[in-house]
Amino acid sequence: MSVLDANAAVTGDACVCDADLNAAPLASPIDTLDPRTRLLAAAAFALVVVGVNAPAALVLALGLAAGLGAAARLSLTGTLRKLAALDGFMVMALITLPFTVPGEAWLSVAGLPASWQGVERAAVILLKGNAVVLAILALVGTMEPVVLGRAMARLGAPEKLVHLYAFTIRYLDVLQREYARLRTAMKARAFSLRADRHTWRSVGWLFGMLMVRSIERAERIMAAMRCRGFDGRLWSLQDDGGFRRTDGVFALASTAGLALLVVVGSL
């Protein structure tokens, strides 16, 4: 399934073909794997890590995720920035755990005792989140959106879900440009955001017009697809091949790593 293939043939919009996307040289060992292998490995890693609560096992999981990031040749600065954004959000949500989980007192703030058990639980959640996100960035985040859509379809994901994902990826930029045009028109009329009734009404009209134009565009696209014989499937001209020896080796290594996590987590 490829939304770029379909849109190039159906809507006439200028886009980059799958062949152009895949013509670039492979950047990392992770890129040599079949997209389905990467997607399944990411899902299995996330499920195992979420089910493990031992701090030692979670530190090991974070190390394995870091190894995947190194194999995928993720940008260190960009990856740390994304993890910092995640941690900033999670810390704000977890800061109350030491004060709400009963246990051995660690310190007292304004008369409220903070427990070691609460601190440990917060650390466990932080380790889980960082390990899972880092693994997903390495295995899935380095895939082209089109390739991810095809992998979902080949793994048997519901066609409607695949279509929704594919067209969302394709037309997010179109909606952003439409929103920018509407905002420019409002600024040309000296509109500025204030905390008053006029501002709220104007913002409501803005999103209402964006919704109306989105529906109109969707109807035009659907009509164009039907005129070209759309039968409910988005066909791809790109051959992804099949599983190779490297996929088998990676699957065995992943299984061993996940088994080690389970063993360490049960100790």
Contacts in CASP RR format, 6 or more apart in sequence:
PFRMAT RR
TARGET T0000
AUTHOR 0000-0000-0000
METHOD contacts of the structure
MODEL  1
MSVLDANAAVTGDACVCDADLNAAPLASPIDTLDPRTRLLAAAAFALVVV
GVNAPAALVLALGLAAGLGAAARLSLTGTLRKLAALDGFMVMALITLPFT
VPGEAWLSVAGLPASWQGVERAAVILLKGNAVVLAILALVGTMEPVVLGR
AMARLGAPEKLVHLYAFTIRYLDVLQREYARLRTAMKARAFSLRADRHTW
RSVGWLFGMLMVRSIERAERIMAAMRCRGFDGRLWSLQDDGGFRRTDGVF
ALASTAGLALLVVVGSL
1 149 0 8 1.000
1 150 0 8 1.000
1 152 0 8 1.000
1 153 0 8 1.000
1 154 0 8 1.000
1 162 0 8 1.000
1 166 0 8 1.000
1 233 0 8 1.000
1 234 0 8 1.000
1 235 0 8 1.000
1 236 0 8 1.000
2 18 0 8 1.000
2 146 0 8 1.000
2 149 0 8 1.000
2 150 0 8 1.000
2 166 0 8 1.000
2 234 0 8 1.000
2 235 0 8 1.000
2 236 0 8 1.000
2 237 0 8 1.000
2 238 0 8 1.000
3 146 0 8 1.000
3 149 0 8 1.000
3 166 0 8 1.000
3 167 0 8 1.000
3 169 0 8 1.000
3 170 0 8 1.000
3 234 0 8 1.000
4 15 0 8 1.000
4 16 0 8 1.000
4 17 0 8 1.000
4 18 0 8 1.000
4 21 0 8 1.000
4 146 0 8 1.000
4 170 0 8 1.000
5 17 0 8 1.000
5 18 0 8 1.000
5 234 0 8 1.000
5 235 0 8 1.000
5 236 0 8 1.000
5 237 0 8 1.000
5 238 0 8 1.000
6 166 0 8 1.000
6 225 0 8 1.000
6 234 0 8 1.000
6 235 0 8 1.000
7 13 0 8 1.000
7 15 0 8 1.000
7 170 0 8 1.000
8 15 0 8 1.000
8 17 0 8 1.000
9 228 0 8 1.000
10 221 0 8 1.000
10 224 0 8 1.000
10 225 0 8 1.000
10 228 0 8 1.000
10 230 0 8 1.000
11 221 0 8 1.000
11 224 0 8 1.000
11 225 0 8 1.000
15 170 0 8 1.000
18 146 0 8 1.000
18 236 0 8 1.000
18 237 0 8 1.000
18 238 0 8 1.000
19 237 0 8 1.000
19 238 0 8 1.000
21 144 0 8 1.000
21 146 0 8 1.000
21 147 0 8 1.000
22 144 0 8 1.000
22 147 0 8 1.000
22 238 0 8 1.000
26 32 0 8 1.000
27 73 0 8 1.000
27 142 0 8 1.000
28 71 0 8 1.000
28 72 0 8 1.000
28 73 0 8 1.000
28 142 0 8 1.000
29 71 0 8 1.000
29 72 0 8 1.000
30 38 0 8 1.000
30 68 0 8 1.000
30 69 0 8 1.000
30 71 0 8 1.000
30 72 0 8 1.000
30 73 0 8 1.000
30 138 0 8 1.000
30 139 0 8 1.000
30 142 0 8 1.000
31 72 0 8 1.000
31 142 0 8 1.000
32 244 0 8 1.000
32 246 0 8 1.000
33 246 0 8 1.000
33 247 0 8 1.000
33 250 0 8 1.000
34 151 0 8 1.000
34 240 0 8 1.000
34 241 0 8 1.000
34 242 0 8 1.000
34 243 0 8 1.000
34 244 0 8 1.000
34 247 0 8 1.000
35 143 0 8 1.000
35 147 0 8 1.000
35 148 0 8 1.000
35 150 0 8 1.000
35 151 0 8 1.000
35 240 0 8 1.000
36 151 0 8 1.000
36 154 0 8 1.000
36 155 0 8 1.000
36 243 0 8 1.000
37 243 0 8 1.000
37 247 0 8 1.000
37 248 0 8 1.000
37 250 0 8 1.000
37 251 0 8 1.000
38 139 0 8 1.000
38 140 0 8 1.000
38 143 0 8 1.000
38 151 0 8 1.000
39 139 0 8 1.000
39 140 0 8 1.000
39 148 0 8 1.000
39 151 0 8 1.000
39 152 0 8 1.000
39 155 0 8 1.000
40 155 0 8 1.000
41 139 0 8 1.000
41 250 0 8 1.000
41 251 0 8 1.000
41 254 0 8 1.000
42 135 0 8 1.000
42 136 0 8 1.000
42 139 0 8 1.000
42 140 0 8 1.000
44 254 0 8 1.000
44 258 0 8 1.000
45 61 0 8 1.000
45 64 0 8 1.000
45 65 0 8 1.000
45 132 0 8 1.000
45 135 0 8 1.000
45 139 0 8 1.000
45 254 0 8 1.000
45 258 0 8 1.000
46 132 0 8 1.000
46 135 0 8 1.000
46 136 0 8 1.000
48 61 0 8 1.000
48 258 0 8 1.000
48 261 0 8 1.000
48 262 0 8 1.000
49 58 0 8 1.000
49 61 0 8 1.000
49 128 0 8 1.000
49 129 0 8 1.000
49 131 0 8 1.000
49 132 0 8 1.000
49 135 0 8 1.000
49 261 0 8 1.000
50 128 0 8 1.000
50 132 0 8 1.000
52 58 0 8 1.000
52 61 0 8 1.000
52 128 0 8 1.000
52 261 0 8 1.000
52 262 0 8 1.000
52 265 0 8 1.000
53 124 0 8 1.000
53 265 0 8 1.000
54 264 0 8 1.000
54 265 0 8 1.000
54 266 0 8 1.000
54 267 0 8 1.000
55 120 0 8 1.000
55 123 0 8 1.000
55 124 0 8 1.000
55 127 0 8 1.000
56 264 0 8 1.000
56 265 0 8 1.000
56 267 0 8 1.000
57 261 0 8 1.000
57 262 0 8 1.000
57 264 0 8 1.000
57 265 0 8 1.000
58 124 0 8 1.000
58 127 0 8 1.000
58 128 0 8 1.000
58 131 0 8 1.000
59 127 0 8 1.000
60 260 0 8 1.000
60 261 0 8 1.000
60 264 0 8 1.000
61 127 0 8 1.000
61 128 0 8 1.000
61 131 0 8 1.000
61 261 0 8 1.000
62 127 0 8 1.000
62 130 0 8 1.000
62 131 0 8 1.000
62 134 0 8 1.000
63 131 0 8 1.000
64 131 0 8 1.000
64 135 0 8 1.000
64 257 0 8 1.000
64 261 0 8 1.000
65 130 0 8 1.000
65 131 0 8 1.000
65 132 0 8 1.000
65 134 0 8 1.000
65 135 0 8 1.000
65 138 0 8 1.000
66 134 0 8 1.000
67 138 0 8 1.000
68 134 0 8 1.000
68 135 0 8 1.000
68 138 0 8 1.000
68 139 0 8 1.000
69 79 0 8 1.000
69 134 0 8 1.000
69 137 0 8 1.000
69 138 0 8 1.000
71 138 0 8 1.000
72 137 0 8 1.000
72 138 0 8 1.000
72 139 0 8 1.000
72 142 0 8 1.000
74 137 0 8 1.000
74 138 0 8 1.000
74 142 0 8 1.000
79 134 0 8 1.000
79 137 0 8 1.000
82 133 0 8 1.000
82 137 0 8 1.000
83 130 0 8 1.000
83 133 0 8 1.000
83 134 0 8 1.000
86 129 0 8 1.000
86 130 0 8 1.000
86 133 0 8 1.000
87 126 0 8 1.000
87 130 0 8 1.000
90 125 0 8 1.000
90 126 0 8 1.000
90 129 0 8 1.000
91 126 0 8 1.000
94 122 0 8 1.000
94 125 0 8 1.000
94 126 0 8 1.000
95 122 0 8 1.000
97 118 0 8 1.000
97 119 0 8 1.000
97 121 0 8 1.000
97 122 0 8 1.000
97 125 0 8 1.000
98 106 0 8 1.000
98 114 0 8 1.000
98 115 0 8 1.000
98 118 0 8 1.000
98 119 0 8 1.000
98 122 0 8 1.000
99 109 0 8 1.000
99 112 0 8 1.000
99 113 0 8 1.000
99 114 0 8 1.000
99 115 0 8 1.000
100 118 0 8 1.000
101 115 0 8 1.000
101 117 0 8 1.000
101 118 0 8 1.000
101 121 0 8 1.000
102 115 0 8 1.000
102 117 0 8 1.000
103 115 0 8 1.000
103 116 0 8 1.000
103 117 0 8 1.000
103 118 0 8 1.000
104 115 0 8 1.000
104 116 0 8 1.000
104 117 0 8 1.000
105 113 0 8 1.000
105 114 0 8 1.000
105 115 0 8 1.000
105 116 0 8 1.000
106 113 0 8 1.000
106 114 0 8 1.000
106 115 0 8 1.000
106 116 0 8 1.000
106 119 0 8 1.000
107 113 0 8 1.000
107 114 0 8 1.000
108 114 0 8 1.000
140 148 0 8 1.000
143 151 0 8 1.000
145 169 0 8 1.000
146 166 0 8 1.000
146 169 0 8 1.000
147 240 0 8 1.000
148 165 0 8 1.000
149 162 0 8 1.000
149 165 0 8 1.000
149 166 0 8 1.000
150 236 0 8 1.000
150 238 0 8 1.000
150 240 0 8 1.000
151 240 0 8 1.000
152 161 0 8 1.000
152 162 0 8 1.000
152 165 0 8 1.000
153 159 0 8 1.000
153 162 0 8 1.000
154 240 0 8 1.000
159 232 0 8 1.000
159 233 0 8 1.000
162 234 0 8 1.000
163 232 0 8 1.000
163 234 0 8 1.000
166 234 0 8 1.000
171 217 0 8 1.000
174 217 0 8 1.000
175 210 0 8 1.000
175 214 0 8 1.000
178 210 0 8 1.000
178 213 0 8 1.000
178 214 0 8 1.000
179 206 0 8 1.000
179 210 0 8 1.000
182 206 0 8 1.000
182 209 0 8 1.000
182 210 0 8 1.000
183 206 0 8 1.000
186 202 0 8 1.000
186 206 0 8 1.000
191 202 0 8 1.000
193 199 0 8 1.000
193 203 0 8 1.000
END
